[in-house]
Amino acid sequence: MQCRAGPTLRVAGHAAGSIHLKAHRHDLAHVGLVISLHVGAMYLPSLLTGRLVDRVGPIPMA
């Protein structure tokens, strides 16, 4: 149950956000732009952190 709760809530939140934007009469292109910006903001930092780990090396965790 616990493993399914996170992804389920995330998908529900994304769907609710899209419905909310559409309910406030935003164009579908704007809804798509918001989703695209959100996905970009999630994955773009990985480019920087990946290079940082390559330079510094992995840090051992206790």
C-alpha positions as CSV (number, residue, x, y, z in Angstrom):
1,M,0.0,0.0,0.0
2,Q,2.7,2.5,1.0
3,C,4.6,2.0,-2.3
4,R,1.5,2.9,-4.3
5,A,0.5,6.0,-2.3
6,G,3.3,8.3,-3.5
7,P,2.9,7.9,-7.3
8,T,-0.9,7.8,-7.0
9,L,-1.0,11.1,-5.1
10,R,1.5,12.7,-7.5
11,V,-0.6,11.7,-10.5
12,A,-3.7,12.9,-8.8
13,G,-2.1,16.2,-8.1
14,H,-0.9,16.7,-11.6
15,A,-4.4,15.8,-12.9
16,A,-6.0,18.2,-10.5
17,G,-3.7,21.0,-11.5
18,S,-4.5,20.5,-15.2
19,I,-8.3,20.4,-14.4
20,H,-8.0,23.5,-12.2
21,L,-6.2,25.5,-15.0
22,K,-8.8,24.4,-17.5
23,A,-11.6,25.3,-15.2
24,H,-10.3,28.8,-14.9
25,R,-10.5,29.1,-18.6
26,H,-6.9,28.8,-19.5
27,D,-6.2,27.6,-23.0
28,L,-5.0,24.1,-23.5
29,A,-1.7,25.4,-24.8
30,H,-1.1,27.1,-21.5
31,V,-1.9,24.0,-19.6
32,G,0.7,22.1,-21.7
33,L,3.2,24.9,-21.1
34,V,2.8,24.7,-17.4
35,I,3.2,20.9,-17.4
36,S,6.3,21.2,-19.7
37,L,7.9,23.8,-17.4
38,H,7.2,21.7,-14.4
39,V,8.8,18.6,-15.9
40,G,11.8,20.7,-17.1
41,A,12.2,22.1,-13.6
42,M,12.2,18.6,-12.2
43,Y,14.8,17.1,-14.5
44,L,17.2,20.1,-15.5
45,P,19.0,20.1,-12.1
46,S,20.1,16.5,-12.7
47,L,22.4,17.8,-15.4
48,L,24.2,19.9,-12.9
49,T,24.2,17.4,-10.1
50,G,25.4,14.7,-12.4
51,R,28.4,16.8,-13.4
52,L,29.1,17.6,-9.8
53,V,29.1,14.0,-8.8
54,D,31.4,13.2,-11.7
55,R,33.9,15.9,-10.5
56,V,33.7,15.4,-6.8
57,G,33.0,11.7,-6.8
58,P,30.4,9.8,-4.8
59,I,30.3,10.6,-1.1
60,P,30.1,7.5,1.2
61,M,26.9,7.4,3.2
62,A,26.9,5.9,6.7
